[in-house]
Amino acid sequence: MSRSSNVARSSRQTRTTLSLAAAVLLGACAQIPSQPESSPNAAEPPLVSGAAATTSAPMVDNTGGVAEPVALRPDHPQTYTVVPGDTLWSIAGRFLQNPWQWRKIWRQNSQLRNPNRIYPGDVLQFSHNADGQPQLEVAERDEIPLIKLSPTIRSEDLSQPIPPVPRDAVESFLTRAAILSDAEWKEAPYIVADDDDQVLYTDRDRVYARGAPFDQPRYQVFRPNEELHEPGSERYLGTAGLYLGETTLEREGDPATFMLTHTIAPVRAGDRLLPITSERELYSFDPHPVPMDTEGVIIAKLDTDVTQITQYSSVIVNLGLQEGIEPGHVLAIYSKGRTVNDPVSGDAVKLPGERAGLLMIYKTYDLVSYGLVMQAERAIRLQDRVTTP
């Protein structure tokens, strides 16, 4: 895939069909967290609050422009102890009006072995630096326990750092969905046959595959399914894959030998094998705003079990790697404007769209991306506009 510089694509006002979401979702099912995270006030925040209000200087963002000042919550705590179930977004929302400004207040503690990670039990301390800028640090903590059992065997604490967003809301879409170009599907390794001359294969069936060196122990099985197009322009956006299960490599060769596992639908010859992405890659992002003037639209929703787009709904937007979109990018959602009749003049009047919520990108493809609705401030619909927050 090619990736251009962070130049935003002009808004593509499109319509979508239910088949767009259905094709992506046939193998994936997301679970909505039972405990919604607190949302910052949607009202226009003050530029800076607290002691830094009179001393804060403009900050320079990573693109070289002057970034907006940090907007603190007036009721933010001075310390906070991280608990299981927290996310980077929920913690940021305790301190900031705009959670995506997390990077501006985070300060790395050089004494920590993993300064970019936060674990349950960590105590976060809020303060202002010598320049009056707000900052957040992790209080000094003991090293993660290491128990030596022998000169060759050791066991480490399995504590996991908190994720940027609720795992249950996005895990199935992160691990069981794929949108590739037609050429990429054709180049992917594929299943040739099984060991018993059957037409359909399932769990514990041995199959043979070709098309790659197969340097990983496990692969996912997909079937190229539905082509995705923008209705109206008919621009090709990729082909969604139908998730079928996993395979375990038994023997290298051409063909290589695999054992099917965790199948959720019958597998057949011609189905493709894709590498499994490690969890570290899946969750290695944190909130930050998209480049200025980014414009796109919501073209589909992934949660087919629900009729409305709400907090923690997953959606597809028509922005991808070619626009410089990356996991962690935050966009504001605006409802479509509508036209009404002026009751006095009788003229048609175009009403502006209002902000409806916030969206965080968590998986990107060449021309589209998956996003999670982090805040829903009003009704959110297909074709709502997404833009710089």
HELIX and SHEET records of a PDB file:
HELIX    1   1 LEU A   18  LEU A   25  1                                   8    
HELIX    2   2 GLY A   50  ALA A   53  5                                   4    
HELIX    3   3 LEU A   88  PHE A   95  1                                   8    
HELIX    4   4 PRO A   99  GLN A  101  5                                   3    
HELIX    5   5 TRP A  102  ILE A  105  1                                   4    
HELIX    6   6 ARG A  167  THR A  175  1                                   9    
HELIX    7   7 ASP A  182  GLU A  187  1                                   6    
HELIX    8   8 GLU A  279  LEU A  282  1                                   4    
HELIX    9   9 LEU A  321  GLU A  323  5                                   3    
SHEET    1   A 2 MET A  59  VAL A  60  0                                        
SHEET    2   A 2 VAL A  66  ALA A  67 -1                                        
SHEET    1   B 3 THR A  79  THR A  81  0                                        
SHEET    2   B 3 VAL A 123  HIS A 128 -1                                        
SHEET    3   B 3 PRO A 134  VAL A 138 -1                                        
SHEET    1   C 2 LEU A 146  LYS A 148  0                                        
SHEET    2   C 2 ARG A 154  GLU A 156 -1                                        
SHEET    1   D 4 ILE A 179  LEU A 180  0                                        
SHEET    2   D 4 ARG A 235  ARG A 251 -1                                        
SHEET    3   D 4 ARG A 218  GLU A 230 -1                                        
SHEET    4   D 4 ARG A 272  PRO A 275 -1                                        
SHEET    1   E 5 ILE A 179  LEU A 180  0                                        
SHEET    2   E 5 ARG A 235  ARG A 251 -1                                        
SHEET    3   E 5 ALA A 256  THR A 261 -1                                        
SHEET    4   E 5 ARG A 206  ARG A 210 -1                                        
SHEET    5   E 5 TYR A 190  ASP A 194 -1                                        
SHEET    1   F 7 HIS A 288  PRO A 289  0                                        
SHEET    2   F 7 HIS A 329  TYR A 334  1                                        
SHEET    3   F 7 ARG A 355  THR A 364 -1                                        
SHEET    4   F 7 SER A 369  ALA A 376 -1                                        
SHEET    5   F 7 SER A 314  VAL A 317 -1                                        
SHEET    6   F 7 GLU A 295  LYS A 301 -1                                        
SHEET    7   F 7 ARG A 385  THR A 387 -1                                        
SHEET    1   G 2 ARG A 338  ASN A 341  0                                        
SHEET    2   G 2 ALA A 348  LEU A 351 -1                                        
END                                                                             
